Amino acid sequence: MLKQVHEHITSELNQGARTDTIFVITAIAFNLIVLGVNSGIAGSASDSYNQDTLSEDIIMVVFTILLLLVNAISITALTVGKQTRQKLLNGMIKMYQDNQVDKYYDTGLLGNYNTRYTLFTGVIVCLGITAIIVPLIIRLTN
């Protein structure tokens, strides 16, 4: 039975890692797409020959709101993934301790996993801020 519990925990950890990867890639890709789209719109809206800037400004606002929503969802998903991983690993460590094999698992890895989640979140936040600020600079300075 112990083997099945260990396999189940390992399977859950692998599934969580795949899910976290999907959220990180989605957030990064979406941030870069919005950066490009909003920068293009901002450049077009700031053109002195363009008379229809209101609709372009509205589109920029819509993309910015979507960017904030996608980033909030991704960061929330990463936070849940981090908590889930922590609980699963704590259970696995307890199982190792009960069977006197815990010396083979370095519990310092738990801190490394938490740092990794913090770094992923930081990348998403930095790209999100960039995707908002750069188009605003383009729009407001031309």
ABEGO torsion letter per residue (X at the ends): XAAAAAAAAAAAAAAAAAAAAAAAAAAAAAAAAAAAAAAAAAAAAABAABABAAAAAAAAAAAAAAAAAAAAAAAAAAAAAAAAAAAAAAAAAAAAAAAGAAAABBAAAAAAAAAAAAAAAAAAAAAAAAAAAAAAAAAAAX
